[in-house]
Amino acid sequence: MNIEQFSAEFDVLLNSYSIIPEEGRTDPFAFTEYEKSVFLTKAQDSLVIDLYSGRNSLGLSFESTEEARRYLAELVQEFTYNIPTPSITVDVQPPKDLWFITYEECKLSDDTVGCLNGTYILVTPVREDELYKTQRNPFKGPSEKRVLRIDVNNIIKLISKFKIGEYHCHYINKPTPIILTNIGDLNISGYSEPMECMLDDSLHNTIVEIAVRLALMSKSQYINKENNQ
């Protein structure tokens, strides 16, 4: 659905929860286009995280089925970094829109590995607090089959046994917000112009449902606060 349909669907679903306002007061379940945009964007981001991790009512995670991968196909991007001077330790500045890495590999560029020179090996992410122990483990440390990766201050740090000349990954990027109208001086994630949803059409109704739940929760908290004053 387009942004006009998103707005209308939001209102239709919300309408069943609306109440008649007291004289001189605003309906507490009425929302501006900006507010609806905020809730739709939060719902979209929440759904992407749930689909990636598998924490959703369908029990699907990104790598579990073709269906799950198709849901997020519009968000999958590719990134390649050619290392100027091949080395066993490399810092890579990832793309600004990188959210979740789904696949990564490095290309060996080291004459000492013989016929393996020029081949690609997988990258294994490890926690920073486990790096020391993992590096010294012969079964989990860097080898001709494995490069280790830690993330420090938004930098990808690669640790290899042999020199590597290229880093390559596929990743899910953070979707742009859903903005229903020009919001002027306001912004959502730095955007203020109308923006359509990037996700597959099959997910649009779910996004609206989540957004309305979030909106109702926010207003319910406000009403409870007003009643307790």
Secondary structure by P-SEA (a helix, b strand, c coil): ccaaaaaaaaaaaaccccccccccccccccccaaaaaaaaaaaaaaaaaaaaaccccccccccccaaaaaaccccbbbbbbbccccccbbbbbccccccccccbbbbbccccccccccbbbbbbbbcccaaaaaaacccccccccbbbbbbcccbbbbbcccccccccbbbbccccccccccccccccccccccccccccccaaaaaaaaaaaaaaaaaaaaaaaaaac
